[in-house]
Amino acid sequence: MEAKMDGTKEEQQEAIKYYDKISGIYDLISNWYYKNARNYAIKNLQLKKGQTVMNLPCGTGVNFKYFQHYLAGSGLIIGIDLSSGMLNQAKRKRDRNAWTNIDLRLANATNIDQRWLQGLSEKKGQVNVDAIFCDLGLSGLPEWRRIIDNMISILRPQGRMVILDWYLEHSGMLAEFVKWIGKGEVDRPIWQYLETEISDFQVKKFGIFKGVFVASGTKEE
Ligand SMILES: C[S@@+](CC[C@H](N)C(=O)[O-])C[C@H]1O[C@@H](n2cnc3c(N)ncnc32)[C@H](O)[C@@H]1O
């Protein structure tokens, strides 16, 4: 599920209202359709105990249990989203499981950069980001290139960047369906751009017509 994110201010507000509204049922779809892709993507973050992972946008926190498989309650998970409804679901998961290593922030993806991270470090003590996971967000944000650049800039050298999203080369029923159900885009060359920005690049496709990709790489020194 995606919604058109950003564009005009009105479109942005519409998208956030949409996610607020569906936040209670979001996991029903997200959990089953993306399960294999998520497993693979999060394995590719190469998380080790004590490390810090940033999840943008974190939505309802569907990834938290996967992160904890590697972190086992250690380190730090920074979850960022602009929908308070989605973040509330994430908070419920965190509190229900007594996961004390999760920091949730209501923020616009376009504002997450080195300055933002510096502000967070001033509140929490030095934060070094070892890995970043952007799942089902960039395809809805017209400023996706700038967001990828910002993500790479805040990642520590040798840190891991993983993106999970839609890419359908040809238009057709599936593309129309995905666009209709989520009001997002499915043809942004996101992984192709990441490939030019990062080393050890890999991409793998999942789902119907292999329309979901997981792209990963390592930030150079
Ligand atoms: C399709 S959901 C993906 C959530 C989660 N990453 C997942 O895979 O389940 C898209 C998310 O992007 C969030 N979002 C939309 N515009 C945003 C923005 N400008 N900044 C941060 N989050 C945004 C929505 O609130 C929503 O939670």
The ligand as an SDF file (V2000), in Angstrom:
LIG
                    3D

 27 29  0  0  0  0  0  0  0  0999 V2000
    3.3380    2.3450    2.3560 C   0  0  0  0  0  0  0  0  0  0  0  0
    3.6540    2.9720    3.9540 S   0  0  0  0  0  0  0  0  0  0  0  0
    5.1750    2.1370    4.3500 C   0  0  0  0  0  0  0  0  0  0  0  0
    5.3700    1.9680    5.8340 C   0  0  0  0  0  0  0  0  0  0  0  0
    6.4670    0.9630    6.2060 C   0  0  0  0  0  0  0  0  0  0  0  0
    7.7550    1.3960    5.7630 N   0  0  0  0  0  0  0  0  0  0  0  0
    6.1300   -0.4010    5.6340 C   0  0  0  0  0  0  0  0  0  0  0  0
    6.8530   -0.8760    4.7560 O   0  0  0  0  0  0  0  0  0  0  0  0
    5.1570   -0.9830    6.0840 O   0  0  0  0  0  0  0  0  0  0  0  0
    4.1910    4.6210    3.5970 C   0  0  0  0  0  0  0  0  0  0  0  0
    4.4700    5.4380    4.8500 C   0  0  0  0  0  0  0  0  0  0  0  0
    5.0680    6.6790    4.4770 O   0  0  0  0  0  0  0  0  0  0  0  0
    4.6400    7.6640    5.4070 C   0  0  0  0  0  0  0  0  0  0  0  0
    4.8870    8.9930    4.8230 N   0  0  0  0  0  0  0  0  0  0  0  0
    4.2300    9.5750    3.8060 C   0  0  0  0  0  0  0  0  0  0  0  0
    4.7800   10.7730    3.4950 N   0  0  0  0  0  0  0  0  0  0  0  0
    5.8090   10.9160    4.3520 C   0  0  0  0  0  0  0  0  0  0  0  0
    6.7740   11.9280    4.5220 C   0  0  0  0  0  0  0  0  0  0  0  0
    6.8050   13.0140    3.7480 N   0  0  0  0  0  0  0  0  0  0  0  0
    7.6850   11.7910    5.5080 N   0  0  0  0  0  0  0  0  0  0  0  0
    7.6700   10.6870    6.3050 C   0  0  0  0  0  0  0  0  0  0  0  0
    6.7850    9.6900    6.1770 N   0  0  0  0  0  0  0  0  0  0  0  0
    5.8740    9.8000    5.1960 C   0  0  0  0  0  0  0  0  0  0  0  0
    3.1930    7.3200    5.6150 C   0  0  0  0  0  0  0  0  0  0  0  0
    2.6910    7.9090    6.7780 O   0  0  0  0  0  0  0  0  0  0  0  0
    3.2550    5.8070    5.6720 C   0  0  0  0  0  0  0  0  0  0  0  0
    3.4210    5.3450    6.9850 O   0  0  0  0  0  0  0  0  0  0  0  0
  1  2  1  0
  2  3  1  0
  2 10  1  0
  3  4  1  0
  4  5  1  0
  5  6  1  0
  5  7  1  0
  7  8  2  0
  7  9  1  0
 10 11  1  0
 11 12  1  0
 11 26  1  0
 12 13  1  0
 13 14  1  0
 13 24  1  0
 14 15  1  0
 14 23  1  0
 15 16  2  0
 16 17  1  0
 17 18  1  0
 17 23  2  0
 18 19  1  0
 18 20  2  0
 20 21  1  0
 21 22  2  0
 22 23  1  0
 24 25  1  0
 24 26  1  0
 26 27  1  0
M  CHG  2   2   1   9  -1
M  END
$$$$
